[in-house]
Amino acid sequence: MSTFMKRSAKGLIPTSIVALALLASGLAPARLSSITLTSVCTSGPGGAPNVTGISKTFGPTAGGIVVNITGCAFTGLISVHFGTALASWALISDTSINANSPAHAAATVDITVTTALGTSATSAADQFTYTDACKTANIVPDKASPQPVGTVITFTGSSTNCPNPRYEFWMLRPGSHTWEVVQPYSASNTLVWDTASIAAGTYQFIVMARDASSSGVFNNGAGTTYDASASLSYTLTAVPTPCTAVNASALPASPQLAGTPVTVTAIAVTCPNPRYQFWILLAGSQTWLVAKFYSVSNTYNWDTTSITAGVYKFMVMARDASSAGTSNNGGGTTFDAASAILSFTITNGPPCTSVGAVAAPPSPQPQGTTVTITATPTGCPNPRYEFWKLAPGSQMWQKVQGYSTTNTLTWDTTGSAAGTYKFIVMIKDKASAGISGSGSADSYDAFAMISYTLSSTACTSVAPSSSPSGTAAAGTPVTITGNAVGCPNPRYDFWMLAPGSQTWQNVQIYSASASFNWVTTGAAKGTYKFIIMARDNASPGVSNNGAGTTFDAYATLSYTLT
């Protein structure tokens, strides 16, 4: 930063900010016009008035500003003096007077109030300074920043307190460290800045103000004095340089098989900072789509995998970064120039003629076996595979693995129901749209279907037990337990026949719990009969109890409540 800026920094800080900073640091003087102090006012000796504050602490030597005087014992007001000069006044209340400052030479004076009971004593609270120095400065442009180079901008300076202000304007160019006077002190408060033929960038401006009678309160270190100053930044932008033309080409050249990566490249003419937007018209469509929005990249990488054969069209729009666009496409997109339409033909590659599918290990296998289904293509150089499954008893095929280069499906049969499953493997070449279902995501050139059977492992027997064993007094908690044999994941169903009843009651439906916790409170005394049915989780059940419940094996148990 230059010496000027260091020395002039004080002049750039508004008085109110200085006051707040001093107050925050505890160094504020007792007298700040922007702060109201509240205190208890008592009259002077013999009931004389007392001045505790004034609303303005400075004013011009010509006078003429209204100052509100606060204090007490103002009733019976006779006169108000600024130093020795008599002021006109209006009594507002016993604690408030509005006084019009009289003319006075530059000096700091006491404001005194006189009543029949005496004159107020002087203090720091009543001091008023006469000065013709400008207290504040401001600078405002007639056009908001930024503006393009070539714009004529008028800066207007203003100041307060000084009756005959003079203004001087300084400027710092972008990238420079040297401030320059662009308009010396004069009565004119405007600077007309013609920006024709100057560089784009951010410029700094300072306006310094001082009264015609003032020698200046501050010095900028370069020999210039001032009472107050203000600064601003202003940005000039480069004049737009629109693109006059744009050319587009594609590599590799048309035509190409579907699946071939294609790069569309654009080159704009004239504009120094072009931006590009790519559009595509799909084969058979009437609607242009944005393939890539405006960016600095002049290439569009077109993935032709799985697209239909046909003629595609491209168009590239270009505009300079500084340009809003000289034309509009009617859809809200602006551009400086557009390329000629570039046509590109995509052809389908040789389709797959057939596919084979085998499963390992071979069917059938028990539930829980991990099965791998492998597909083998014929006739296509870049096959893609998709796998579907139909569960036993279902009418709904499920896609279990979408199209990919993987020709295997790994099937974990844990938890799968026993029965015969069907699998379809569909295949198409990377460059093929699919002979069947063309245009859809699940189109295919060929397919194969295989069946695979999962066998269940049925429970062979159930061993019952009870706790307490055999008999207990009514009200005693009793646990009936079954222990299935021969099945890896048994499930248990509990039934009970109360004494004297002919109807069996299902007291606990199939679950993984091998125990039924029987609450016998309130149960009738006598002998109860239990049936514990078991079946493997993957088993449909080898028998049926005639009530719709299937099972692999069962056991009975009698229990007596006394």
N, C-alpha and C positions, 0 to 999 in steps of 0.2 A: 504494500500500500504506500502511496506517495506521502511526502511530508504534508502536503495540502490536506489530504484526507485525515491524517492523524490529528492535525491541529484543528481541523474544522469539525471533528466528530462531535465536540460539545455543542456546536451550533445546530446539529441535526437532531438533538434530543429535545422533545417538547418539554416545556417547563413543568407540566403536570406529571410527567414521567420522572423527572428529577426529584420532584417533591415526594412522590411515592417511594422512590428508592431511598431517599434520605430518611423518611419516616420509618421504613422497614429496618434500616440499619441502626435506628436510635439516634441518628445525628441530625434530625430535622430541626430547623430553627423554630423558635417559639411562634413565629409569624408565618403562616402559609395561607394564602387567600383561598385555596381550594379545600381547606379543612375547617370545619366548624367545631369549636371546643365548647363544651357545656360546663359551666361552673356557676356557683352561687354568687350573685352580685350583691354587694353591700354598698350603701352610699358613703360618700366621703365625709370628712370632718364638717360638723354642723349641718349635715344633710345635703351636702354638695353632690352634684351628679357624678357618676362613675362610668367611664367608657371601658367596656371589656372586649370589644372587637369591632372590626370594620369589614364590610363585604368585599371591598377592593383595596388593594395595598399600593397601587400605582395608577398613574394617569398622565395624559399629555399636559404640557405647560399651558396650553390654551384653556384648560379646564373644560367644564361642560359635561362631566360624567356623574351619574347618580351613585352615591355611596351610602349604603345602609349602615347606620351606626347602632350598635347594640350595647346595652348596659342597664342602668337603673337610675331612678330619681330624676327622670327627664321632665316630669310634669312641671309646668311653669317656665318652660324653655324661653330664654331671652335671645340667645345667639349661638351660632356655631362658627368656629374659626378653623381654617386650614393654615396653620402657622399664624401669621398676623393678618391673613386675608379673610374677610368676612364672606361667609357662604350663605346662599339662600337655602331654606330648609322647610320640611313638613314634618310636624310631630305625628307619629303614628300611634304611639302608646307611651306609657311611662318607661318602657324598656326599648323603644325603637324609634329612630329618626331617619328619614331620607334627606340627605344633603346633596346639593349640586356643587361640585368642586369649582372654586373660582380660579381664574388665571393666576399663574405663579411661575416664578423662575425655576429652573431645574434645581431641585433640592429635595431632601427628606424632611417632612414637617410633622408636627403632632396635630391631631384633630382634637379640639377641645369643645366642650359643651358648657354653657353658662346658664344658670337659673338665678332666681332671687336669693338662693341659699349658698351660691358660690359657683366656682368654675372647677371642672373635672381636673384631677391631677394627670400629668402626662406619664405615659408608660410605653413599653414596646408594643402593646396591643392597639395603640391608636396612631401608629406612624404610617404616613402616606408619602410615597415618592413621586415627585414630578419628574418626568423624563419624556423626551421625544424619541427615544430609541425604539425601534420596532421590536415587539415582544415575540411575535411568531411569524413564520413564513410558510407558504404552501405553493405547490406547483401542480397544475392540472393540464393534461393534453386534451385537445378537442376531439381526438379519435383514439379509441381504446387500442392498446397494444395487444397483439402484434398487427402490423400493417406491411404490405409488400413494398419493396424498394420502389421509389418514384413517387410515393405519397407525400403530399405537403401537409405537415403537422404543425399546429400552433400550440405552444405551451403558454399558459397564463399563470403569472405569479401573483401572490397576494400576501398581505401582512396585516398585523393589528397593532394598534396603539400609536403608530407614528403618523403625523398629519401629512408629511410630504415624503413618502417612501421613494427610494431609488432601488433599482433592481439590476443585478448582474447575473448572467447565465454562463455556466461552465459545462463542458462535456468531456466524457471519457470514452474513447472508441473501443470496440471489442478487441481484446488481446493486447491493448496498450496499458502502460502504467503512468502515462503522462496526461494530466488534465489540461484542457485548453479553454481559454476564454472565447466564447462564441458571440457574446454580446456584452460590452462593458457597461458599467453603471450608467443608467439613464432613467428618466421618468417613465419610460415605456415598460409596462409589466408583461409584455408579450414577446415571445421569440418565435419567429416563423422559420421552420426547419424544412428546407426543400431537400428531400432524400434522393433526388435523381443522381444516378451514377455513383452512389456510394455503396459500400459493401453491406451485405446482409449480416445480421448478428444482433447482439444485445448491447445497447448504448446506455451509459449512466449520465444523468443530468443533475446538476445542483443549481438552485436559484438562491442567491444571497440578497438580503434586503437590509437597508439602513436608511434612517431618516436623513433628509438633506442637511439637517442641522447637527447630525450625529457624526462623531469621528469613528464610530464603530466600536462595539463592545468586544468583539473577538478578532483574531488575526488568523488567516489561513496558512501562515508560514511562508507564503509566496508574496507577501507585501500587500495583500488585499484584506481590508477590514470589513466587518459586517456586524449587524445587530442580531440577525437570526438567519437560518438557512433551512432548506428542505431539499430532498432528493427523490428521484424515481428512476426506475429502469424502463427502457423501451426497446422492444424487439422489432427489427425489420426482417421480413422473410424474403427469400429470393423470388424473383418474378417467375411465375409458372412457365416451364418450357415443355409444352405438350409433345407427346410422341406423334410423329407424322405418319408412321406406318409400322406394321408388325408382320413378320413372316413366320410361318409354322412348317415344320417337317417332322417326319416320323422315322424311327429306326427300331428294328429292321423295316425295310420298305414293305408296303402292301403287295400281295396278300400274304397272310400267315395262318398257320394252324391255330385253333383255339388252344390256349394254354401257353402260347409264346409271349414272354414279356415284351411290351412295346413302350418306347419312350417318345413322347411328343415334345418337341423343343421349339421355343419361340424366341425371336430376336426382334426387339423394338428399335426403331430408327429415330435419331435426333435427341430424344429425351435422355438426360444424364442419369436419372434414377428411376428407371421403369419398374412398374409393378404389373403382374400378369394374372389374368383370370382365364381358366380353361373351361370350355363348354363342350358337351357331347350330345349327339343325337343318336339314340339307340336304333339298331336295325328294326325297321318296320314302324318306328314311332314318328309322331308329328311334333313332339314336345322336346325342346332343348332343355338340358339339365346342366347345372353347374357341377363340373367334375372336380374343380379345385378353385377355391376363392382367391381373391387378390393376395399376392405375396411377392417377395423379391425373387422367389424361385421361378426360373423360366422353363422348367421341365415338369411334365406330368407322366408319372410311371403308371401305365395302364396294365392292370392284371386281367388277362383274357381267359383265365381258368374258368371253365364251366359256363361260358357265355354261348349263346346261340350263334350259329353261322349267319353271316349276312354282311351288309355294308353299313359301317358306322361312320359318322361324320364329326369332325372336330372344328372348333373355331376358338381363336385366342384373342381376348381383348387386352389392351395395354393402355396404361396412363402413367404419367410421371408422378413421383411422390409429391411434387409441389402443385400438381394439377388436380382440380376437382372434376376433370373430365369435360371434354368439349362436346360430347354427344351423349344421348341417353337411349338405351335399348327399348324403352317403353315399359320395362318391367321394374324400373327403379335403379338399374345398374348403369353407371356412367363410364365412359371410356374416351380416350383420345383417338385411338385407331383400332381397327379390327382386322384380323387376318382373313385371307380368302379361305373358303371352306375346304378342309382337308378330308378326303374320303379314304377309308381303310376297310379292306375286306378281310373277314375272318372265315376260314373254312374249317370243317370238322375233320379230325384225323380218323384213321381206320378204327372201327368199333371192335369191341371184344366179341368173338364169335360164340364162345361158350365158357363155362366155368365148372370146375369140379369141386366137391366139398367132401371131406372125410372128418371123422371124429375120433379122438384118442383120449382115453382108452375106448375100445369099441363098446357099443350098447349091447346088453343092458349093464348098468352098474348100480350099486346101492347109493342111497341118498348120502350126500356129503362128499362124493367123489368130485375132484376138479377135472373138468372136461375141456379139451381144446379142439375147436373146430377150425380147420385150415382150408382155405380156398386156393385153387390153382387155375389161372386164366389161360385162355387160348386166343391168339389173333390180335392182341393189342399191345403196343409198346409201353404204355404208361398206365397200367390198370389202377383203378380205385375200387374199394370194396365197402359194402354196407351189409349189416347183419340184422335180421329180424327173428323174433321168437313168438311161437304160439303155445301157451300153456295148456295142459290137459283140461278138457271141459270148457275151454274159453273159445269165443268166436272173434276175439280182438287180437290182432297181431301187434306186437310191441317192437319198436325200433330199439335195439340194444347197443348198436355201435354204428354211428354215421359214417359217411364216405370218408375214407382216408387211404393212405398207402399201406396200412397194416392189413395183411391177408389172414390174420388169425383172430379168433374170439375165444377168450378164456372165460369159462362158465364155472363159477363156484356154486355147486348145487346144495350147499348147506342150507337147511331150512326149506328147500323146495319140496313141494308135494310129490309123492310117488305118482307115476303115470308116464304117458308117452308125450314127449315134447316134439314140436316141429320147428325146424330152422330153415330160413331162406337166406342165401348169400346172393346179393345183387352186385353186378360188376359193370363198369363202363370205363372207357379210356379217358385220360385227363383232357384230351382234346375233343371228346365226343359229348354232344348234348344229350345222348341217350336215344336209342332206337325206339324204346317204349317210354311213354310218359314224357316226351321231349319238352324241355322248357321248365319242368318242375324240379324241385330239389332232389327228389327221389327217383328220377328217371334212370333207366338202365339199358345196357346193351344185351345182357344175358343174365340168367339166374339159375340157381340150383337149390333143391330142397332136400333135406335129410331129416329122419326121425331119430329120436333118442329116448330110451326108456330108463326111468329111475325106479328101482325096486325099493320097497320099504322093508324095514327090519321089525317084525311084529314082536310084541311081548309074548313070551311063552307061558308064563305063570305069574301069580301074585301070592305073596306070603302075607297073611293078615296078622295083626297083633293089637293089643289094647293096653292102656295104662290109666288107672290100676288094672291089673289083669283080671278079666272074667266077670267080676262082680264088684259093686260099690253101692253105698247108701245114696238114695236120691238126693240131689243137690251137690254131689261131688263132681268136679270137673273131670271129664273122661276124654282121653285122646285115642281115636281109632286110626291105625296106621296100616298102609299097604306098602309092600316092597316088591316092585315088578322085576322080573328076571328076563334077560334075553334081548332087551331093547335099549338103545343108547340114550333116548330122550323120552322117558315115560311121562305120560300124563294120567291123572287119576280122577275118577268120578265116584262119589259116595252116595249110596241109597240106604234108606232105613225103613223097617216095618215095625210099627209100634205094636205092643201086646194087644191082642183082640182085634187088630185091624186087618183088612184084606188089601189095603192100598199102599204100595211102596211110595215113599217120598224121596225125591232127589234133594239131599241136604247139602251137597257141595258139587257144583258142576266141574267139568274137566279143567284141571289146572296143573301146574308143575308141583303143587304141594302134595306130598305123600300122606299127609295127616289131616284128619277132621277133628277139630276141637269141639266136643259135644258139651253143651251147657245143659246139665240135667236138673237145674233148679225148676221145680214145679212139674217135672215129668212124673208120669204115673209109674208106680212100682210094677215090676214084672220083667219078662225077658223080651229084649229087643233083638231084631235080626238086622244085620248089615251086609250089604254087597259092595265090594270094592272092585270097580272095573278099571282096567288099565289098557292103554294103547300108546304106541310110540307117537311122538309129535308129528312124524312124517307119514304115519300109517292111517289109511282111511278106516281101519278096523276090519277084522276078519269075520266078526259076528255082529248080530243085531239083537237088542233085548226086546224087540217087538214094540217098543215105545219110541222108536226113532233114534235111539242112542246106540252107536256101534262101539265095539271093543275088541281087543286082541285076546285078553284073558281076564279072568275074574276070580274072586275068592269070597267066601261067606264067613261071617263071624257072628256069634250070639253073645249078648251081654245082658246081665241081670242087675236091675236096680232094686235094692231092698229098702 
